[in-house]
Amino acid sequence: MSRRYRPLLSVRNSRIQGRGVFALRRIRKGQRVIEYLGERISHDEAEERYDEYTHDFAHTFLFTVDEKTVIDGARRGNAARFINHSCDPNCESLNDDGHIVIEAIKNIQPGVELTYDYHLDCEGPYGRAWRKRYACLCGSRICRGTLLRPPKRRNGHNGNGRSGNGKR
């Protein structure tokens, strides 16, 4: 007797922003949920496609893999591109030998929206205009008000104990 396939995730409207990804079954802490897929392009190509200074919107389907590669989830992407940001996330993104995977950092019950901290970076210091452009809508009690990575402190850390790549 074969087991019937039961999907783990569903994309639907989100209270955070636009579309979101929701658990259809219980997801355990430490479980790898989905790989972030899309066209692999160079940073230069990403800049040409989505110049932050000429677009009215802040594009967040780009995911930095390494110093040479960016994944454009808007092209040949999957449901992972719809996972919204939260300042109090239930998932995190991991770079597993060039593959970006989303892993649960908390137990997630059916019906709960999956989120992770985007850790967005911008070049140079950012002020009010950047914080407004990348305003956070997560609604968490610990919301920092922006999708941008916290500024680095003098010790080189960004205050969240993590370093590495994230969405652009």
VMD Tcl script that builds the backbone (N, CA, C; Angstrom):
set m [mol new atoms 504]
animate dup $m
set s [atomselect $m all]
$s set {name element resname resid chain x y z} {
  {N N MET 1 A 0.832 -1.169 0.000}
  {CA C MET 1 A 0.000 0.000 0.000}
  {C C MET 1 A 0.886 1.244 0.000}
  {N N SER 2 A 0.667 2.143 -0.939}
  {CA C SER 2 A 1.493 3.339 -1.038}
  {C C SER 2 A 0.903 4.462 -0.193}
  {N N ARG 3 A 1.802 5.300 0.302}
  {CA C ARG 3 A 1.374 6.458 1.090}
  {C C ARG 3 A 0.997 7.585 0.145}
  {N N ARG 4 A -0.063 8.259 0.443}
  {CA C ARG 4 A -0.513 9.381 -0.352}
  {C C ARG 4 A 0.344 10.614 -0.029}
  {N N TYR 5 A 0.772 11.336 -1.058}
  {CA C TYR 5 A 1.557 12.551 -0.864}
  {C C TYR 5 A 0.679 13.646 -0.289}
  {N N ARG 6 A 1.143 14.234 0.794}
  {CA C ARG 6 A 0.449 15.365 1.403}
  {C C ARG 6 A 1.397 16.553 1.394}
  {N N PRO 7 A 1.025 17.613 0.674}
  {CA C PRO 7 A 1.912 18.783 0.609}
  {C C PRO 7 A 2.174 19.366 1.996}
  {N N LEU 8 A 3.354 19.962 2.131}
  {CA C LEU 8 A 3.771 20.558 3.390}
  {C C LEU 8 A 3.401 22.036 3.477}
  {N N LEU 9 A 3.369 22.709 2.320}
  {CA C LEU 9 A 3.218 24.164 2.287}
  {C C LEU 9 A 2.131 24.599 1.318}
  {N N SER 10 A 1.624 25.806 1.564}
  {CA C SER 10 A 0.643 26.419 0.674}
  {C C SER 10 A 0.950 27.903 0.568}
  {N N VAL 11 A 0.811 28.448 -0.635}
  {CA C VAL 11 A 0.979 29.891 -0.848}
  {C C VAL 11 A -0.407 30.516 -0.898}
  {N N ARG 12 A -0.605 31.539 -0.069}
  {CA C ARG 12 A -1.890 32.250 -0.066}
  {C C ARG 12 A -1.677 33.673 0.457}
  {N N ASN 13 A -2.742 34.438 0.513}
  {CA C ASN 13 A -2.642 35.819 0.988}
  {C C ASN 13 A -2.136 35.855 2.424}
  {N N SER 14 A -1.313 36.868 2.689}
  {CA C SER 14 A -0.666 37.008 3.994}
  {C C SER 14 A -1.094 38.301 4.670}
  {N N ARG 15 A -1.196 38.283 5.991}
  {CA C ARG 15 A -1.471 39.511 6.732}
  {C C ARG 15 A -0.210 40.381 6.803}
  {N N ILE 16 A 0.963 39.788 6.558}
  {CA C ILE 16 A 2.216 40.552 6.615}
  {C C ILE 16 A 2.397 41.379 5.347}
  {N N GLN 17 A 2.390 40.706 4.181}
  {CA C GLN 17 A 2.652 41.399 2.921}
  {C C GLN 17 A 2.294 40.482 1.771}
  {N N GLY 18 A 1.405 40.907 0.911}
  {CA C GLY 18 A 1.106 40.190 -0.330}
  {C C GLY 18 A 0.783 38.719 -0.118}
  {N N ARG 19 A 1.584 37.863 -0.730}
  {CA C ARG 19 A 1.439 36.424 -0.603}
  {C C ARG 19 A 2.399 35.934 0.468}
  {N N GLY 20 A 2.057 34.814 1.086}
  {CA C GLY 20 A 2.904 34.205 2.107}
  {C C GLY 20 A 2.859 32.695 1.965}
  {N N VAL 21 A 3.730 32.026 2.684}
  {CA C VAL 21 A 3.799 30.564 2.672}
  {C C VAL 21 A 3.346 30.064 4.040}
  {N N PHE 22 A 2.428 29.112 4.025}
  {CA C PHE 22 A 1.813 28.606 5.254}
  {C C PHE 22 A 2.006 27.101 5.375}
  {N N ALA 23 A 2.176 26.643 6.603}
  {CA C ALA 23 A 2.325 25.215 6.872}
  {C C ALA 23 A 0.972 24.521 6.729}
  {N N LEU 24 A 0.960 23.404 6.020}
  {CA C LEU 24 A -0.244 22.580 5.922}
  {C C LEU 24 A -0.193 21.414 6.909}
  {N N ARG 25 A 1.029 21.094 7.330}
  {CA C ARG 25 A 1.256 20.042 8.331}
  {C C ARG 25 A 2.240 20.583 9.361}
  {N N ARG 26 A 2.355 19.892 10.482}
  {CA C ARG 26 A 3.308 20.317 11.512}
  {C C ARG 26 A 4.732 20.201 10.971}
  {N N ILE 27 A 5.511 21.225 11.253}
  {CA C ILE 27 A 6.925 21.256 10.869}
  {C C ILE 27 A 7.727 21.322 12.159}
  {N N ARG 28 A 8.661 20.424 12.311}
  {CA C ARG 28 A 9.465 20.372 13.533}
  {C C ARG 28 A 10.710 21.265 13.432}
  {N N LYS 29 A 11.105 21.803 14.559}
  {CA C LYS 29 A 12.335 22.580 14.647}
  {C C LYS 29 A 13.477 21.751 14.059}
  {N N GLY 30 A 14.279 22.376 13.201}
  {CA C GLY 30 A 15.405 21.692 12.574}
  {C C GLY 30 A 15.071 21.054 11.230}
  {N N GLN 31 A 13.798 21.012 10.879}
  {CA C GLN 31 A 13.398 20.404 9.617}
  {C C GLN 31 A 13.676 21.356 8.466}
  {N N ARG 32 A 14.285 20.845 7.418}
  {CA C ARG 32 A 14.472 21.633 6.203}
  {C C ARG 32 A 13.160 21.629 5.453}
  {N N VAL 33 A 12.691 22.815 5.120}
  {CA C VAL 33 A 11.341 22.979 4.609}
  {C C VAL 33 A 11.306 23.075 3.086}
  {N N ILE 34 A 12.189 23.906 2.511}
  {CA C ILE 34 A 12.163 24.136 1.070}
  {C C ILE 34 A 13.491 24.755 0.654}
  {N N GLU 35 A 13.891 24.506 -0.584}
  {CA C GLU 35 A 15.071 25.165 -1.144}
  {C C GLU 35 A 14.614 26.402 -1.904}
  {N N TYR 36 A 15.363 27.485 -1.783}
  {CA C TYR 36 A 15.066 28.718 -2.515}
  {C C TYR 36 A 15.595 28.553 -3.936}
  {N N LEU 37 A 14.687 28.496 -4.906}
  {CA C LEU 37 A 15.069 28.255 -6.297}
  {C C LEU 37 A 14.819 29.489 -7.147}
  {N N GLY 38 A 15.501 29.542 -8.261}
  {CA C GLY 38 A 15.349 30.611 -9.227}
  {C C GLY 38 A 16.544 30.631 -10.146}
  {N N GLU 39 A 16.548 31.593 -11.054}
  {CA C GLU 39 A 17.657 31.718 -11.985}
  {C C GLU 39 A 18.896 32.212 -11.231}
  {N N ARG 40 A 20.020 31.557 -11.483}
  {CA C ARG 40 A 21.290 31.958 -10.872}
  {C C ARG 40 A 21.982 32.947 -11.798}
  {N N ILE 41 A 22.247 34.136 -11.245}
  {CA C ILE 41 A 22.824 35.214 -12.043}
  {C C ILE 41 A 23.963 35.873 -11.250}
  {N N SER 42 A 24.701 36.737 -11.942}
  {CA C SER 42 A 25.776 37.483 -11.283}
  {C C SER 42 A 25.190 38.684 -10.544}
  {N N HIS 43 A 25.978 39.254 -9.658}
  {CA C HIS 43 A 25.561 40.472 -8.959}
  {C C HIS 43 A 25.349 41.618 -9.958}
  {N N ASP 44 A 26.203 41.690 -10.978}
  {CA C ASP 44 A 26.043 42.742 -11.989}
  {C C ASP 44 A 24.712 42.604 -12.710}
  {N N GLU 45 A 24.342 41.367 -13.086}
  {CA C GLU 45 A 23.055 41.142 -13.748}
  {C C GLU 45 A 21.902 41.519 -12.821}
  {N N ALA 46 A 22.015 41.187 -11.552}
  {CA C ALA 46 A 20.972 41.548 -10.583}
  {C C ALA 46 A 20.816 43.060 -10.502}
  {N N GLU 47 A 21.931 43.788 -10.491}
  {CA C GLU 47 A 21.886 45.256 -10.440}
  {C C GLU 47 A 21.233 45.823 -11.700}
  {N N GLU 48 A 21.522 45.223 -12.855}
  {CA C GLU 48 A 20.915 45.686 -14.106}
  {C C GLU 48 A 19.410 45.446 -14.108}
  {N N ARG 49 A 18.985 44.305 -13.614}
  {CA C ARG 49 A 17.561 43.964 -13.609}
  {C C ARG 49 A 16.768 44.775 -12.605}
  {N N TYR 50 A 17.359 45.019 -11.438}
  {CA C TYR 50 A 16.609 45.610 -10.327}
  {C C TYR 50 A 17.399 46.730 -9.680}
  {N N ASP 51 A 17.594 47.811 -10.393}
  {CA C ASP 51 A 18.298 48.970 -9.845}
  {C C ASP 51 A 17.435 49.599 -8.759}
  {N N GLU 52 A 17.918 49.560 -7.514}
  {CA C GLU 52 A 17.148 50.057 -6.369}
  {C C GLU 52 A 16.811 51.543 -6.464}
  {N N TYR 53 A 17.579 52.281 -7.231}
  {CA C TYR 53 A 17.374 53.720 -7.290}
  {C C TYR 53 A 16.346 54.131 -8.341}
  {N N THR 54 A 16.039 53.239 -9.309}
  {CA C THR 54 A 15.089 53.600 -10.356}
  {C C THR 54 A 13.747 52.896 -10.214}
  {N N HIS 55 A 13.669 51.863 -9.388}
  {CA C HIS 55 A 12.400 51.164 -9.182}
  {C C HIS 55 A 11.657 51.779 -7.999}
  {N N ASP 56 A 10.349 51.836 -8.121}
  {CA C ASP 56 A 9.528 52.378 -7.041}
  {C C ASP 56 A 9.340 51.399 -5.896}
  {N N PHE 57 A 9.625 50.130 -6.133}
  {CA C PHE 57 A 9.407 49.120 -5.116}
  {C C PHE 57 A 10.744 48.530 -4.683}
  {N N ALA 58 A 10.751 47.972 -3.503}
  {CA C ALA 58 A 11.948 47.310 -2.988}
  {C C ALA 58 A 11.861 45.836 -3.356}
  {N N HIS 59 A 12.699 45.397 -4.254}
  {CA C HIS 59 A 12.632 44.025 -4.754}
  {C C HIS 59 A 13.287 43.073 -3.756}
  {N N THR 60 A 12.568 42.049 -3.355}
  {CA C THR 60 A 13.133 41.119 -2.379}
  {C C THR 60 A 13.078 39.668 -2.845}
  {N N PHE 61 A 13.043 39.426 -4.171}
  {CA C PHE 61 A 13.129 38.062 -4.681}
  {C C PHE 61 A 14.572 37.671 -4.982}
  {N N LEU 62 A 15.509 38.568 -4.762}
  {CA C LEU 62 A 16.922 38.281 -4.984}
  {C C LEU 62 A 17.534 37.736 -3.702}
  {N N PHE 63 A 18.316 36.671 -3.841}
  {CA C PHE 63 A 18.952 36.056 -2.674}
  {C C PHE 63 A 20.427 35.847 -2.970}
  {N N THR 64 A 21.293 36.449 -2.181}
  {CA C THR 64 A 22.729 36.332 -2.371}
  {C C THR 64 A 23.201 34.959 -1.915}
  {N N VAL 65 A 23.904 34.255 -2.807}
  {CA C VAL 65 A 24.485 32.946 -2.487}
  {C C VAL 65 A 25.925 33.122 -2.041}
  {N N ASP 66 A 26.695 33.868 -2.832}
  {CA C ASP 66 A 28.101 34.125 -2.515}
  {C C ASP 66 A 28.531 35.382 -3.261}
  {N N GLU 67 A 29.826 35.638 -3.291}
  {CA C GLU 67 A 30.313 36.873 -3.911}
  {C C GLU 67 A 30.123 36.898 -5.420}
  {N N LYS 68 A 29.803 35.757 -6.031}
  {CA C LYS 68 A 29.619 35.701 -7.482}
  {C C LYS 68 A 28.169 35.488 -7.898}
  {N N THR 69 A 27.350 34.908 -7.028}
  {CA C THR 69 A 26.046 34.394 -7.447}
  {C C THR 69 A 24.885 34.953 -6.635}
  {N N VAL 70 A 23.813 35.266 -7.357}
  {CA C VAL 70 A 22.545 35.701 -6.779}
  {C C VAL 70 A 21.454 34.823 -7.389}
  {N N ILE 71 A 20.479 34.444 -6.584}
  {CA C ILE 71 A 19.325 33.718 -7.102}
  {C C ILE 71 A 18.199 34.720 -7.310}
  {N N ASP 72 A 17.649 34.743 -8.528}
  {CA C ASP 72 A 16.496 35.586 -8.837}
  {C C ASP 72 A 15.251 34.705 -8.770}
  {N N GLY 73 A 14.560 34.743 -7.639}
  {CA C GLY 73 A 13.373 33.928 -7.425}
  {C C GLY 73 A 12.204 34.310 -8.302}
  {N N ALA 74 A 12.248 35.499 -8.921}
  {CA C ALA 74 A 11.166 35.925 -9.806}
  {C C ALA 74 A 11.230 35.184 -11.141}
  {N N ARG 75 A 12.352 34.555 -11.421}
  {CA C ARG 75 A 12.530 33.806 -12.673}
  {C C ARG 75 A 12.846 32.353 -12.327}
  {N N ARG 76 A 11.941 31.476 -12.707}
  {CA C ARG 76 A 12.058 30.027 -12.451}
  {C C ARG 76 A 12.108 29.715 -10.961}
  {N N GLY 77 A 11.505 30.589 -10.160}
  {CA C GLY 77 A 11.486 30.399 -8.714}
  {C C GLY 77 A 10.358 29.475 -8.271}
  {N N ASN 78 A 10.341 29.191 -6.988}
  {CA C ASN 78 A 9.312 28.337 -6.398}
  {C C ASN 78 A 8.616 29.078 -5.263}
  {N N ALA 79 A 7.863 28.362 -4.477}
  {CA C ALA 79 A 7.090 28.966 -3.380}
  {C C ALA 79 A 7.970 29.664 -2.351}
  {N N ALA 80 A 9.226 29.282 -2.230}
  {CA C ALA 80 A 10.113 29.885 -1.225}
  {C C ALA 80 A 10.211 31.396 -1.392}
  {N N ARG 81 A 10.040 31.899 -2.602}
  {CA C ARG 81 A 10.156 33.353 -2.830}
  {C C ARG 81 A 9.052 34.126 -2.134}
  {N N PHE 82 A 7.993 33.446 -1.716}
  {CA C PHE 82 A 6.875 34.118 -1.047}
  {C C PHE 82 A 6.970 34.063 0.482}
  {N N ILE 83 A 8.027 33.486 1.012}
  {CA C ILE 83 A 8.181 33.480 2.469}
  {C C ILE 83 A 8.514 34.898 2.909}
  {N N ASN 84 A 7.689 35.439 3.776}
  {CA C ASN 84 A 7.840 36.817 4.217}
  {C C ASN 84 A 8.871 36.959 5.327}
  {N N HIS 85 A 9.320 38.196 5.484}
  {CA C HIS 85 A 10.256 38.566 6.552}
  {C C HIS 85 A 9.523 38.704 7.880}
  {N N SER 86 A 10.210 38.377 8.952}
  {CA C SER 86 A 9.757 38.703 10.300}
  {C C SER 86 A 10.972 38.984 11.169}
  {N N CYS 87 A 10.809 39.910 12.089}
  {CA C CYS 87 A 11.859 40.196 13.074}
  {C C CYS 87 A 11.887 39.133 14.174}
  {N N ASP 88 A 10.844 38.310 14.233}
  {CA C ASP 88 A 10.751 37.186 15.176}
  {C C ASP 88 A 10.377 35.942 14.362}
  {N N PRO 89 A 11.323 35.455 13.537}
  {CA C PRO 89 A 11.006 34.415 12.566}
  {C C PRO 89 A 10.860 33.021 13.169}
  {N N ASN 90 A 10.229 32.130 12.399}
  {CA C ASN 90 A 10.149 30.728 12.791}
  {C C ASN 90 A 11.031 29.851 11.907}
  {N N CYS 91 A 11.701 30.464 10.931}
  {CA C CYS 91 A 12.632 29.762 10.050}
  {C C CYS 91 A 13.892 30.606 9.873}
  {N N GLU 92 A 14.897 29.992 9.269}
  {CA C GLU 92 A 16.095 30.728 8.886}
  {C C GLU 92 A 16.578 30.185 7.549}
  {N N SER 93 A 17.348 31.006 6.856}
  {CA C SER 93 A 17.929 30.577 5.595}
  {C C SER 93 A 19.354 30.105 5.854}
  {N N LEU 94 A 19.713 29.012 5.185}
  {CA C LEU 94 A 21.049 28.442 5.321}
  {C C LEU 94 A 21.650 28.249 3.939}
  {N N ASN 95 A 22.942 28.473 3.834}
  {CA C ASN 95 A 23.650 28.221 2.593}
  {C C ASN 95 A 24.342 26.870 2.740}
  {N N ASP 96 A 23.814 25.863 2.053}
  {CA C ASP 96 A 24.354 24.510 2.097}
  {C C ASP 96 A 25.067 24.233 0.783}
  {N N ASP 97 A 26.341 24.577 0.755}
  {CA C ASP 97 A 27.180 24.349 -0.423}
  {C C ASP 97 A 26.573 24.972 -1.680}
  {N N GLY 98 A 26.130 26.218 -1.559}
  {CA C GLY 98 A 25.579 26.944 -2.693}
  {C C GLY 98 A 24.081 26.769 -2.897}
  {N N HIS 99 A 23.462 25.932 -2.087}
  {CA C HIS 99 A 22.010 25.761 -2.135}
  {C C HIS 99 A 21.417 26.483 -0.934}
  {N N ILE 100 A 20.487 27.394 -1.184}
  {CA C ILE 100 A 19.831 28.126 -0.105}
  {C C ILE 100 A 18.620 27.308 0.334}
  {N N VAL 101 A 18.635 26.894 1.582}
  {CA C VAL 101 A 17.525 26.113 2.125}
  {C C VAL 101 A 16.905 26.857 3.297}
  {N N ILE 102 A 15.618 26.667 3.457}
  {CA C ILE 102 A 14.888 27.281 4.557}
  {C C ILE 102 A 14.631 26.191 5.579}
  {N N GLU 103 A 15.037 26.450 6.816}
  {CA C GLU 103 A 14.933 25.469 7.896}
  {C C GLU 103 A 14.151 26.066 9.059}
  {N N ALA 104 A 13.295 25.254 9.657}
  {CA C ALA 104 A 12.513 25.702 10.813}
  {C C ALA 104 A 13.416 25.848 12.032}
  {N N ILE 105 A 13.283 26.972 12.739}
  {CA C ILE 105 A 14.031 27.175 13.986}
  {C C ILE 105 A 13.110 27.077 15.193}
  {N N LYS 106 A 11.828 26.845 14.907}
  {CA C LYS 106 A 10.814 26.626 15.939}
  {C C LYS 106 A 9.867 25.565 15.408}
  {N N ASN 107 A 9.132 24.898 16.282}
  {CA C ASN 107 A 8.052 24.039 15.823}
  {C C ASN 107 A 6.972 24.929 15.238}
  {N N ILE 108 A 6.427 24.522 14.084}
  {CA C ILE 108 A 5.428 25.320 13.375}
  {C C ILE 108 A 4.181 24.471 13.196}
  {N N GLN 109 A 3.068 24.982 13.632}
  {CA C GLN 109 A 1.796 24.266 13.546}
  {C C GLN 109 A 1.106 24.539 12.209}
  {N N PRO 110 A 0.218 23.636 11.773}
  {CA C PRO 110 A -0.531 23.871 10.531}
  {C C PRO 110 A -1.272 25.208 10.592}
  {N N GLY 111 A -1.267 25.924 9.470}
  {CA C GLY 111 A -1.949 27.210 9.378}
  {C C GLY 111 A -1.070 28.399 9.707}
  {N N VAL 112 A 0.110 28.169 10.274}
  {CA C VAL 112 A 1.016 29.254 10.655}
  {C C VAL 112 A 1.861 29.658 9.451}
  {N N GLU 113 A 2.039 30.975 9.283}
  {CA C GLU 113 A 2.863 31.476 8.185}
  {C C GLU 113 A 4.340 31.288 8.498}
  {N N LEU 114 A 5.096 30.818 7.499}
  {CA C LEU 114 A 6.544 30.678 7.627}
  {C C LEU 114 A 7.191 32.031 7.383}
  {N N THR 115 A 8.197 32.360 8.186}
  {CA C THR 115 A 8.911 33.627 8.044}
  {C C THR 115 A 10.382 33.411 8.365}
  {N N TYR 116 A 11.218 34.284 7.851}
  {CA C TYR 116 A 12.613 34.350 8.283}
  {C C TYR 116 A 13.084 35.780 8.177}
  {N N ASP 117 A 14.179 36.081 8.846}
  {CA C ASP 117 A 14.743 37.431 8.830}
  {C C ASP 117 A 15.534 37.580 7.543}
  {N N TYR 118 A 15.162 38.540 6.712}
  {CA C TYR 118 A 15.810 38.716 5.417}
  {C C TYR 118 A 17.268 39.172 5.518}
  {N N HIS 119 A 17.639 39.861 6.584}
  {CA C HIS 119 A 19.016 40.375 6.729}
  {C C HIS 119 A 19.415 41.208 5.512}
  {N N LEU 120 A 18.529 42.080 5.039}
  {CA C LEU 120 A 18.844 42.891 3.865}
  {C C LEU 120 A 20.012 43.817 4.149}
  {N N ASP 121 A 20.876 43.942 3.163}
  {CA C ASP 121 A 22.013 44.854 3.237}
  {C C ASP 121 A 21.822 45.970 2.231}
  {N N CYS 122 A 22.344 47.136 2.545}
  {CA C CYS 122 A 22.422 48.204 1.565}
  {C C CYS 122 A 23.827 48.772 1.653}
  {N N GLU 123 A 24.264 49.331 0.544}
  {CA C GLU 123 A 25.613 49.880 0.516}
  {C C GLU 123 A 25.658 51.205 1.256}
  {N N GLY 124 A 26.660 51.362 2.085}
  {CA C GLY 124 A 26.839 52.604 2.815}
  {C C GLY 124 A 25.845 52.753 3.952}
  {N N PRO 125 A 25.914 53.874 4.641}
  {CA C PRO 125 A 24.977 54.098 5.752}
  {C C PRO 125 A 23.566 54.312 5.221}
  {N N TYR 126 A 22.610 53.843 5.972}
  {CA C TYR 126 A 21.235 54.069 5.545}
  {C C TYR 126 A 20.512 54.911 6.575}
  {N N GLY 127 A 19.665 55.742 6.057}
  {CA C GLY 127 A 18.928 56.658 6.911}
  {C C GLY 127 A 17.440 56.417 6.811}
  {N N ARG 128 A 16.699 57.469 7.072}
  {CA C ARG 128 A 15.235 57.396 7.114}
  {C C ARG 128 A 14.643 56.905 5.788}
  {N N ALA 129 A 15.168 57.364 4.654}
  {CA C ALA 129 A 14.627 56.970 3.344}
  {C C ALA 129 A 14.764 55.466 3.127}
  {N N TRP 130 A 15.921 54.896 3.492}
  {CA C TRP 130 A 16.118 53.451 3.334}
  {C C TRP 130 A 15.215 52.677 4.282}
  {N N ARG 131 A 15.092 53.153 5.520}
  {CA C ARG 131 A 14.222 52.452 6.478}
  {C C ARG 131 A 12.767 52.500 6.022}
  {N N LYS 132 A 12.368 53.617 5.401}
  {CA C LYS 132 A 11.002 53.713 4.895}
  {C C LYS 132 A 10.806 52.780 3.700}
  {N N ARG 133 A 11.756 52.768 2.798}
  {CA C ARG 133 A 11.689 51.905 1.607}
  {C C ARG 133 A 11.624 50.433 1.993}
  {N N TYR 134 A 12.339 50.064 3.043}
  {CA C TYR 134 A 12.385 48.675 3.501}
  {C C TYR 134 A 11.699 48.535 4.862}
  {N N ALA 135 A 10.555 49.174 4.991}
  {CA C ALA 135 A 9.797 49.122 6.252}
  {C C ALA 135 A 9.305 47.696 6.510}
  {N N CYS 136 A 9.367 47.281 7.748}
  {CA C CYS 136 A 8.896 45.948 8.142}
  {C C CYS 136 A 7.420 46.025 8.522}
  {N N LEU 137 A 6.678 45.015 8.104}
  {CA C LEU 137 A 5.252 44.936 8.399}
  {C C LEU 137 A 4.921 43.681 9.206}
  {N N CYS 138 A 5.930 43.087 9.852}
  {CA C CYS 138 A 5.716 41.785 10.495}
  {C C CYS 138 A 4.762 41.834 11.682}
  {N N GLY 139 A 4.704 42.960 12.377}
  {CA C GLY 139 A 3.797 43.079 13.511}
  {C C GLY 139 A 4.275 42.386 14.778}
  {N N SER 140 A 5.504 41.904 14.786}
  {CA C SER 140 A 6.058 41.228 15.957}
  {C C SER 140 A 6.245 42.212 17.118}
  {N N ARG 141 A 6.176 41.700 18.340}
  {CA C ARG 141 A 6.432 42.533 19.524}
  {C C ARG 141 A 7.848 43.089 19.511}
  {N N ILE 142 A 8.777 42.380 18.856}
  {CA C ILE 142 A 10.173 42.818 18.819}
  {C C ILE 142 A 10.567 43.379 17.451}
  {N N CYS 143 A 9.587 43.845 16.690}
  {CA C CYS 143 A 9.839 44.380 15.353}
  {C C CYS 143 A 10.822 45.542 15.436}
  {N N ARG 144 A 11.846 45.514 14.598}
  {CA C ARG 144 A 12.821 46.604 14.568}
  {C C ARG 144 A 12.442 47.673 13.548}
  {N N GLY 145 A 11.308 47.460 12.827}
  {CA C GLY 145 A 10.778 48.474 11.936}
  {C C GLY 145 A 11.340 48.464 10.526}
  {N N THR 146 A 12.297 47.575 10.237}
  {CA C THR 146 A 12.921 47.535 8.926}
  {C C THR 146 A 13.355 46.118 8.578}
  {N N LEU 147 A 13.398 45.818 7.268}
  {CA C LEU 147 A 13.908 44.542 6.791}
  {C C LEU 147 A 15.428 44.552 6.718}
  {N N LEU 148 A 16.017 45.741 6.893}
  {CA C LEU 148 A 17.464 45.884 6.798}
  {C C LEU 148 A 18.161 45.237 7.993}
  {N N ARG 149 A 19.322 44.694 7.717}
  {CA C ARG 149 A 20.167 44.110 8.761}
  {C C ARG 149 A 20.530 45.215 9.750}
  {N N PRO 150 A 20.511 44.903 11.037}
  {CA C PRO 150 A 20.936 45.935 12.006}
  {C C PRO 150 A 22.349 46.406 11.688}
  {N N PRO 151 A 22.638 47.693 11.857}
  {CA C PRO 151 A 23.985 48.199 11.576}
  {C C PRO 151 A 25.026 47.455 12.400}
  {N N LYS 152 A 26.210 47.261 11.803}
  {CA C LYS 152 A 27.284 46.578 12.519}
  {C C LYS 152 A 27.772 47.445 13.669}
  {N N ARG 153 A 28.029 46.774 14.745}
  {CA C ARG 153 A 28.595 47.458 15.911}
  {C C ARG 153 A 30.103 47.494 15.769}
  {N N ARG 154 A 30.751 48.151 16.670}
  {CA C ARG 154 A 32.208 48.272 16.586}
  {C C ARG 154 A 32.924 46.935 16.625}
  {N N ASN 155 A 32.320 45.915 17.265}
  {CA C ASN 155 A 32.983 44.618 17.353}
  {C C ASN 155 A 32.810 43.792 16.079}
  {N N GLY 156 A 32.126 44.346 15.053}
  {CA C GLY 156 A 31.974 43.673 13.779}
  {C C GLY 156 A 30.723 42.826 13.670}
  {N N HIS 157 A 29.984 42.666 14.764}
  {CA C HIS 157 A 28.757 41.875 14.724}
  {C C HIS 157 A 27.568 42.791 14.511}
  {N N ASN 158 A 26.474 42.192 14.007}
  {CA C ASN 158 A 25.303 43.009 13.717}
  {C C ASN 158 A 24.231 42.904 14.778}
  {N N GLY 159 A 24.545 42.349 15.906}
  {CA C GLY 159 A 23.615 42.360 17.015}
  {C C GLY 159 A 22.678 41.170 17.072}
  {N N ASN 160 A 22.639 40.354 16.004}
  {CA C ASN 160 A 21.739 39.214 16.044}
  {C C ASN 160 A 22.487 37.894 16.154}
  {N N GLY 161 A 23.804 37.967 16.311}
  {CA C GLY 161 A 24.588 36.750 16.487}
  {C C GLY 161 A 24.823 35.992 15.194}
  {N N ARG 162 A 24.390 36.531 14.079}
  {CA C ARG 162 A 24.526 35.833 12.801}
  {C C ARG 162 A 25.349 36.688 11.843}
  {N N SER 163 A 25.931 36.035 10.930}
  {CA C SER 163 A 26.604 36.738 9.850}
  {C C SER 163 A 26.300 35.969 8.581}
  {N N GLY 164 A 26.671 36.524 7.455}
  {CA C GLY 164 A 26.472 35.786 6.219}
  {C C GLY 164 A 25.531 36.475 5.274}
  {N N ASN 165 A 25.048 35.704 4.310}
  {CA C ASN 165 A 24.271 36.242 3.208}
  {C C ASN 165 A 22.794 36.240 3.524}
  {N N GLY 166 A 22.053 36.945 2.742}
  {CA C GLY 166 A 20.610 36.993 2.894}
  {C C GLY 166 A 19.973 37.562 1.661}
  {N N LYS 167 A 18.703 37.850 1.766}
  {CA C LYS 167 A 18.003 38.426 0.637}
  {C C LYS 167 A 18.533 39.818 0.373}
  {N N ARG 168 A 18.353 40.266 -0.853}
  {CA C ARG 168 A 18.802 41.606 -1.256}
  {C C ARG 168 A 17.606 42.482 -1.463}
}
mol reanalyze $m
mol bondsrecalc $m
mol representation Tube
mol addrep $m
